[in-house]
Amino acid sequence: MPLPQSISSNARVLWHLALNRVTGNTHEERLSSFYKGQAGDYDSFRKKLLHGRQEMLETIVFPNDGIWVDLGAGTGSNAEYVAETIPRLKKVYQVDLCEPLLDVARERVTERNWPQIIPTHADATKFTPEEGYADVVTFSYSLTMIPDWFAAIDNAYRILKPGGVIGIVDFFVSRKYPAEGFIKHPWSTRNFWTVWFSSDNVFLNGDHLPYLHKYFEPLRLEQRRGKVPFLPLVRAPHYIFLGKKSEKAEVTTS
């Protein structure tokens, strides 16, 4: 008797997470190697692990006829959380380097008949919308997978128009001695989760939140923990950050 679809889907993802050897000389090649065998199962499994995505997106006020750039968009599932908003946007760029995940995004766009959405194969550290600016830029559990994450944030700042909003949800660990207002994780949390995620080329970093606070006016910050599939007593740390580019900021950075 064949396994139920949900069980077989989870089994495929777990196999890739635990046993599949990631190959490739570039970041793009490693992403494709990691995801090509699990792209179709990605959303159902990650939904149980990637907490706060819907909350982050639903908090953003998307302007009418606005431009949304989702950096590291993967399968494009973020659009589902704000589906009622999509028709009133001018354009949505779903940017990713991983073609297997973008193939799923393209199928979704066709099925949902969303001509505003453009799945785009590009580097998050360099991408510029055709219009030259964005009203909203988001990273949903993608910043920890971008080697030059600081360059990705710099690029988000560059393409955001003054007054534009950045929204991020991702895993993290605190600095050993965080500044006031930031959670301090114990040694065990900082070391365990850093090693745990790094095996899948997900690199947690204590500098994300300080860096974001340096460049964006904070609108919201939540520092939490969320359940991990199949590990009922384990909670992984994640954050939600919403910030605004200063109205007086230059359109581009030096």
Secondary structure, 3 states (H helix, E strand, C coil): CCCCHHHHHHHHHHHHHHCCCCCCCCHHHHHHHHHCCCHHHHHHHHCCCCCCHHHHHHHCCCCCCCEEEEECCCCCCHHHHCCCCHHHCCEEEEEECCHHHHHHHHHHHHHHCCCCEEEEECCCCCCCCCCCCEEEEEEECCHHHCCCHHHHHHHHHHHEEEEEEEEEEEECCCCCCCCCCCCCCCHHHHHHHHHHHHCCCCCCCCCHHHHHHHHCEEEEEEEEEEEECCEEEEEEEEEEEEEECCCCCCCCCC
